[in-house]
Amino acid sequence: MIIIGEKINSTLKAVRPAMDNYDAAVIQELAKKQYEAGAAYIDVNAGMYLDDEPERLEWLVKTVQEAVDAPLAIDSPNPKAMEKALKAVKNHKPLVNSITDEKERYNSIMPLVVEYNTGIVALCMDDTGMPETVEDRIKIAGRLIEKLTKKGVAIGDIFIDPMVRPIGTGSQYGVVAIETIRRIKADYPGIHIACGLSNISFGIPARKLMNQAFLVAAMAAGMDGAIMDPLDRKLMALLYATEALMGLDDFCTEFMVKFREGFFENL
């Protein structure tokens, strides 16, 4: 499972003061904790700073790189902020989060993906808006994959986001997301999936429980990546158990290591 740690995000109230004050120690500690908990990528987002997002995002990139030797997912639809952040990347191929099939957004972000040879999160959305059906999502995903590969992006560097929408706004959205994942993985076996896991629970109570249930269902459908909280121990425990059940953890090796470390106690 490719975990993209979501905690360094300007929309999170607990993190915002550290960003406001350029508190590198807090940001670096959060990066370390996510990396040690199993994050393959550390996501950085400064989108709440409308006036100086480029400078803020660049600072986050430099600050996190000083603390952990891990690739970054750079989270912004702003091409100026994205370019400034990409110029600051020193180690590892970064992941651009994200692109869509909306003409303006695609045309502004895609040249940066090519120039800096990045991975890319591609959302199933186009100029008609958020798609309602599985079929609409599949069509958009297919178009994006074709366009990206023609530009030289390797299949293994593409992460399709099926556009998970809150089930509190439509009881069908869980099924739509899960079936979209299943279909994309069947049609494009080398493609990664990377959804925003907690989107499924927005606006409803017991969000952590719903996120945990969705993780298991989505993994069973073929999801192999997620933008999520690696510091949620129960969520991570379910991830390890699901990988073992799906034959993704040879002889339950990782599961047994975590058991011996006491990871599953007091959950």
VENRA-V916143 format. One record per residue. RES is the residue in one small letter. PHI is phi as a letter, one per 30 degrees, with the letter a starting at -180 (* if undefined). PSI is psi in whole degrees, -180 to 180 (none if undefined). OMEGA is omega as a letter, one per 20 degrees, with the letter a starting at -180 (none if undefined). Layout:
RES;PHI;PSI;OMEGA, RES;PHI;PSI;OMEGA
This chain:
m;*;128;r, i;c;107;a, i;c;126;r, i;c;106;a, g;d;125;a, e;c;2;a, k;d;-20;a, i;c;78;a, n;b;129;a, s;d;-13;r, t;d;-11;a, l;d;123;a, k;d;-33;a, a;d;-23;a, v;c;-25;a, r;e;-44;r, p;e;-37;r, a;d;-37;r, m;d;-41;r, d;e;-41;a, n;c;8;a, y;h;46;a, d;d;90;a, a;d;-36;a, a;d;-43;r, v;d;-46;a, i;d;-43;a, q;d;-38;r, e;d;-39;r, l;d;-38;r, a;d;-45;r, k;d;-46;a, k;d;-42;r, q;d;-43;a, y;d;-45;r, e;d;-25;r, a;d;-8;r, g;k;5;r, a;d;130;r, a;d;-32;r, y;b;148;r, i;c;116;r, d;d;138;r, v;b;131;a, n;b;127;r, a;b;28;a, g;d;-19;a, m;d;-12;r, y;c;85;a, l;d;-33;a, d;d;-30;a, d;b;36;r, e;e;-44;a, p;e;-46;a, e;d;-40;r, r;d;-43;a, l;d;-40;r, e;e;-44;r, w;d;-42;r, l;d;-44;r, v;e;-50;a, k;d;-40;a, t;d;-46;a, v;d;-40;a, q;d;-28;r, e;d;-19;a, a;c;-35;a, v;b;146;r, d;c;71;a, a;b;150;r, p;d;153;a, l;c;146;r, a;c;116;a, i;c;115;a, d;c;98;r, s;a;141;r, p;c;-1;a, n;d;112;a, p;d;-33;r, k;d;-43;r, a;d;-41;a, m;d;-45;a, e;d;-42;r, k;d;-39;r, a;d;-43;a, l;d;-36;r, k;d;-25;a, a;d;-9;a, v;d;130;a, k;c;-42;a, n;b;146;r, h;i;148;r, k;d;122;a, p;d;169;r, l;c;121;r, v;d;123;a, n;b;87;k, s;a;-178;r, i;b;159;r, t;b;-178;r, d;c;17;r, e;d;130;a, k;e;-50;a, e;d;-46;a, r;d;-42;r, y;d;-48;a, n;d;-24;a, s;d;-30;a, i;c;-34;a, m;e;-41;r, p;e;-31;r, l;d;-37;r, v;e;-44;a, v;d;-48;a, e;d;-41;a, y;c;4;r, n;h;59;a, t;c;167;r, g;d;170;a, i;b;133;r, v;c;122;a, a;c;117;a, l;d;140;r, c;d;74;r, m;b;144;r, d;b;-165;a, d;d;-9;r, t;d;-7;r, g;j;-162;r, m;d;124;a, p;d;146;a, e;c;-33;a, t;c;164;r, v;d;-46;a, e;e;-42;r, d;d;-40;r, r;d;-42;r, i;d;-42;r, k;d;-45;r, i;d;-43;r, a;e;-43;r, g;d;-43;r, r;d;-44;a, l;d;-44;r, i;d;-43;r, e;d;-46;a, k;d;-42;a, l;d;-44;a, t;d;-34;r, k;d;-26;r, k;d;-1;r, g;j;5;r, v;d;126;a, a;d;147;r, i;e;-42;a, g;d;-9;r, d;c;4;a, i;c;127;r, f;c;110;r, i;d;128;r, d;c;116;a, p;d;3;a, m;i;72;r, v;d;125;r, r;c;152;a, p;d;132;r, i;d;-15;r, g;d;-16;r, t;c;-4;r, g;a;114;a, s;d;-14;a, q;d;-12;a, y;d;-29;r, g;d;-47;r, v;d;-42;a, v;d;-45;a, a;d;-46;a, i;d;-43;a, e;d;-34;r, t;d;-44;r, i;e;-47;a, r;e;-45;a, r;d;-42;a, i;d;-44;r, k;d;-32;r, a;d;-41;a, d;d;-30;a, y;b;78;a, p;e;-29;a, g;d;-6;a, i;d;144;r, h;c;157;r, i;c;136;r, a;b;88;a, c;c;160;r, g;d;100;a, l;e;-46;a, s;d;-7;r, n;e;-30;a, i;d;-28;a, s;c;4;a, f;e;129;r, g;i;0;r, i;b;161;r, p;d;172;r, a;h;50;a, r;d;-41;a, k;d;-42;r, l;d;-45;r, m;d;-40;r, n;d;-41;a, q;d;-45;r, a;d;-41;a, f;d;-39;r, l;e;-49;a, v;d;-47;a, a;d;-41;a, a;d;-39;r, m;d;-39;r, a;d;-28;r, a;d;-10;r, g;j;2;r, m;d;130;a, d;b;12;r, g;a;156;r, a;a;145;r, i;d;110;a, m;a;177;a, d;c;103;r, p;d;-7;r, l;d;-4;r, d;d;101;a, r;d;-39;a, k;d;-39;r, l;e;-45;r, m;d;-37;r, a;d;-42;r, l;d;-35;r, l;d;-48;a, y;d;-42;a, a;d;-41;a, t;d;-40;r, e;e;-41;r, a;d;-44;a, l;d;-31;a, m;c;5;r, g;i;22;a, l;c;0;a, d;b;94;a, d;e;123;r, f;h;27;r, c;h;32;a, t;e;-52;a, e;d;-40;r, f;e;-44;a, m;d;-36;r, v;d;-46;a, k;d;-37;r, f;d;-46;a, r;d;-27;r, e;d;-7;a, g;i;18;a, f;d;-34;a, f;d;0;a, e;d;142;r, n;i;34;r, l;d;none;none
